[in-house]
Amino acid sequence: MLVLVSGIYCSNTNSEKKQTNTFNKPTEPPVYKFDSSFSAEKAKVIDNFFKNRYYQGLFSGAILFYDSGKYYTNSYGYANGKLKTKLTPDLPFQIASVSKTLTAYTVLSLIDQKKFSLSTMVYQLLPGFPYKQTTVAQLLSHKSGIPNYMYFAENYCKIKYRHLTNDDILWMLKRYRPRLEFKPDSRYKYSNTNYVLLALIVEKVTELKFERYLEDSVFKIIGMNNSFIFTPSMSLKNQLVQGHNGPYSIFPFNYQNGAMGDKGVYTTVFDLLKFDQALRKNLLISPSTLQNACTPHTPCRPTKDYYGYGWRIRYYDNHDTIIYHNGWWQGFKAYFVRWKNKDKCIIVFANTIRGGFIKQDDLMALMEGIKPKAVKAGEGGED
């Protein structure tokens, strides 16, 4: 038996509006109570879904479905196909772009501490930053117009046998000044560069390495004891869970593995559940800040999704709203789906490129027994 904390949901209810703009910073990590007595019938449906994908060669990974204090977890396949080591739910996976939720959480906690604000200009925090109109809020919501480093680094980075660092990416922005893709704040376009810059802002403000600050001031506070950030000094070969591009074939070295903030977090399904609960208890960020992060700041066309600050938002015709993020990188895929006004979440980690992405609606149907339809905001999709 893991141990449940109740708290404020990421919602816009009247009760939340009465909350003060304060945040909790416990001296010791909270005690979480999670009961594995999940509905046996529902667990069987979930298990059959992933087992069938595994037998078809379309899935290898770990899952956790959580509903109001009860959970079901399982794992399928190999952590390392070459060594034939079995996966277990307590092993840390690279969660790729789901890392952005933790980066945003960290940045917003510093804003609550009055270190800077959403409207602070990035050049005021990062000396020499060339785009003078860019704000912290635009980075968080992908409205900066700054191009994705994963593409411009291919041209500007001459040494690809070592890991690219965040400082390297900032240097390229200063040195080459790649053209903005649009006027800041005029529209949305997802760019990993935004979250690399946010990680650099955390370092500048706290005077600590990003990975060190997250370990000491986020992971330890929440109790995410099996979580860490991959750094350029680490070896991918030493990680217990490897990303695969075939049943037994492990992804080779990629120089962009060293960048962090946009990706790089390794965590377990249990630790990410603790993060879900920390959000509901307003650990490190205030209710109003969390509400703002979970509010649409831009539509993600052509889908019906919206982007907040570090979260995607989707409304459904059954009045459910989910706050979620997915990610993929070098054979890893991650899904983190949270119900906005219900104590429910789904966490799925995969370590194979095979099988493509599982549709968000299919994951929700496993939990709810029905497949809701996504709708635009204001079309009856929000509680």
N, C-alpha and C positions, 0 to 999 in steps of 0.2 A: 504493500500500500504506500503510494507516494503521499504529502499532507496538504483544503480549498480556502482560498481567501476570497471573500466577497469584496466588491468595490464598485466604483463608478464606471459605468460602461462608456464606450465612445459613442455618445448619443447627443441629441439635441432636445431632450425632454425638459419640461419646466423645472423639475427637481434639480437638474444639473445647472440651470441658469442661476439658481440661488446659491451655488457653491462659490466659495471665495477663491480668489486667484492665488492659491497656495499649493505647494507641492510637498510630498513626503520624502524625506531622506533618512531611512532607518539606520540606526547604528549597527544593527545586525540584519542579515538577509531575512526576509519573512519566511515563515514556515508554511509550506504548501501542502494541502491534503487533496490527493487525487485518488479516486477509488476505481479499481479496474473492473468493477462489476457492471460493465457496459451491457446494454441489451444484447443478449445472445443471438437473437434473430437478426438484429441489425449488423452485429459483428460478422455473422456468417455471410451476409450479402457483401459486405466490404471485403472480407477475406477472399471470397470467390472472384470478385472483380480483379483484385491485384494478382491473385494466384493464376488466373487465366492469362493475364498479360505476361506474367513471368514465364509460364510454360510455352507461350508463343514467342519468347525471346524479346518481348517488348517492354519489360520492366525489370529493374533490379534496384532495390532500395529499402527504405524504412518509412512507415506510416504511423500517424497518431490521429485518431478522431476523438474529440473531446466534447462532452455535452453536460454542463451543469454539475461538475465535480466528478463525473464518471468518464473513463476513457477506454479506448481499445487501441492497442499497438501491435505491430508485427513487422517482420522484415523478410526479404526475399532476395536470394542470390548471393553473390560474392562481394566482399569488401575489396579483395584483390584477386582478379581472375587468374593471374599468373601463378599466385601462391595458393589459390583455392581456399582462401580464408573466408569463412562465412560472415555475412552481415548480421549485426544485432542492433536493436533500436538505440542502444546507449553509445554507439560510435558517432564521432563528429564527422559531418559532411561539409563540404564547401557549399554554401547556400547562394553563391553568385549574387544576382541583383536583389535578392531578399535582404542582403546586407544593407541596402539603402534604407530600410525601415529603422535599423539600429543607428545608422549615421544621422538620419533626420531626428530621431529621438534624442541623440546626444547633443546635436546643435540646438534643438528646442529647449533642452534642459539648461543650456548655457544662456539662452535668451531669457528664460525664467529667472536666472541668477543675475540678470541685468548686465551681462558681459558685453552684449551688443544687441541689436534689434533686427527684426525682419527687414526694415528699410535701410539698414546700414549698407553703404556702398562697399563692394568687395575690395576695391583698390585701397580703401582705408584700413583694411585688415591685412591685405597681402601687398606690401610695397612693390611697385613696378608692374602691378597687374594692368594690362593695357586697355581693358574695356571699361571706360569710366561710368557708363550708365547702368552697369550690372549691380543688382542688389542681392542680398542673401535670400530673400523670398523668391526671386527669379531662379536661383539655383535649385532651391527646394522643390519648386513646381515645374522645372524643366521649361522655363519661359525666357531663358537667357539668350538663346540664339547661338551660343558657343558650340562649335562643331565637336563631334565625338572624337576623342583622342585615339580611339581604336583604329580610326581611319587615317588621321593626319600623321600619327606616329609612324605609320608604314613608310612615309616619305621622309620625315624629319629625323627619325631615330636611326643612326648609322650603325650602332652596335647592338646586335640582337642576340648575342650569346650570353648576356647577363640580364637580370630582371630589370625592367623599367620601373622607376620609382615615381612617386607623386611629385617630388621636386623636379624630376626630369620633365614631366608633363607641364609644370608651371614654367620651366625654363623655355620650353618650345613655344608656349603661348607668348612669352615675352620676346623671344628672339624672332619668331617668324610671323607672329600676329595673324594667324589664319582668319580669313574673312568671316564675320558673323553671318549666319544663315538667314537671319531676319532681325528686325529691330527689337531690342529687348522689351519684353512684356506684351508684344503684339500677338503672339500665339504660342502654341505648345509644340515642342519636338524633343523627344527623349534623347538625352545625351549623357553618357557616363562621365564626361568631363565635369559636369556640374557637381557630382558627388565626390570626385577627387578633390575639387576645390573646397568643398565643405570640410573634408577631412583635414586639409591644410589649414583652414580657419580654426578648427579645433586645436591643432598643434600651436598655432600662433597665439591664441588666446590663453591656453592653459600652460604653455611653455613645457609641454610634455609630448612625446611621440604619440601619435594617434592610437596605436595599439596599446601603449601603456596606460593612457587615460581611460580607454574603454575597459581595460582589465580592472583597474583600480576603482573607477568611479561609475561604472555601469554594470559590468558582469558581476563583480563582487557584491555590489549593492542589491542586485536582483537575485543573486544566488545561482547565476549561470556558471557553475563551476567547471563544466566540461566544454567551455567555449573559448576561442582564441581567434586572432587575426593572423593570416599567413603573411609573413614579411619577406622581403628580398633576401634576408640572411638564412631563411629556412630552405630545406630541401623537400620538394614534392615527393620524392621517392620514399621519404620517411613517414609519410602520412598513412594511417591505417586504412582509410577508405580512399580508393583511387577512382578517377573518372575514366570510363571505358568508351572506346569507339567500336567495340565488337565484344563478343562474349568473353574473351580472355585478353584482348588487346587494350593496353593502357595508353591514354593520351600522352604524346611526347611533350618535351619542354616547350613552353611558350613564353617569350620574353615579357609579355604583358601580364603575367601572373602576379608580378610584384606590386602593381597599382592597388590601392585600397580605398575604401569609402564607398566606391561603387560596387565592390565585390570584396572577396577576401575573408569573410567571416566563416569560420568552421564552428559548427554547433550541432547539438543533438536534438532529436524531436522533443525530448523532455525539457531541455533548456529553453527551446523556443516556446513551449507551453508556459514556462515560467515568465517569459517576456510578455506573452499574452495577458497573463494574470497581473503582471506589474503595471501594464497599461490600464487595466481595470481598477487598480488601486491607486492610480496616479502617483506611482513612485517616480520621483525625479522631475516630472512635469505636472503642471497644474491642469485642472479640468478644462479651463477655457483654452489653454494652449493645445491640449489634446483634441478638443472639439474643432479648433481651427485647422489642425493637421488633417482631420478627417472630413473636412468640408471641401467640396469641389472648388478648385481655383482655376481649372481649365478643362474643357472637354478633350478627350483623347480620340479625335476623329481618325478613321471612319467608324470606330466602334461606339457603343453607347456608354463606355466607361468615362470616368473623370479622374483627374489627378489632383490630390491634395498636397501635403508636404510629406513626401516619402511613402505615400499610400495611393493605390488605385481604389476607386469607389464605384460600385455598381448597384443600381436599384433594380428591384424585381417586381413583377406584377402581383406577387403574393404579399407585398408590403415588407419583404425582407430587404435589408441593405447590407452588403458585405464590404468590408475594408480589407484589401488584400494586396499581395505582391507576388509575382513569379520571378524566376531567374533561371538562367542557363549559362554555363561556361565550361568548356573543356570536358565534356562528358557528364557534368553534373547538372541536374535540374531540381528546382525547389519550388514548392507551392505553400503559401502561408495565407490561409483564408479565415477571416474573423467576422462573425456576425456583429453588426453594429449595436443592436439593442438586445442581444441574447448572449448568454454565457456559453458560447459555442465557438469552436475553431477546428480547422483541419490543417494538418501539417504533413506534407509528403515530400520526401527527399529521394532522388534517383541518382544513380551513378553510372548510367549508360546513355549514350546518345540515341540508341535504338528506341523506336516506339513513338517518337514525336511527343508533342505536348498533350496532356490530358485536359480536356475541356473543363473549364471552371464549373459549368452547369452540371456536368456529369459527376463531379465531386460533390456538389451540393445535393444532387439527387440521391447519392449514397447515404448521406446524412438524413435527408428529409423524407425520402421515399417518393418524392415527386420532382420533376424537373421544371423549375420556374422559368419565366421568360424575362430577359433583361428589357428595361424600359428607360426612357430618358427621365431626367429629374423633372418633377412636377407632373408626371403622368400617373400618379397614384402608386409610385413605387417606394415611397418612404413612409415609415411609421411616424 
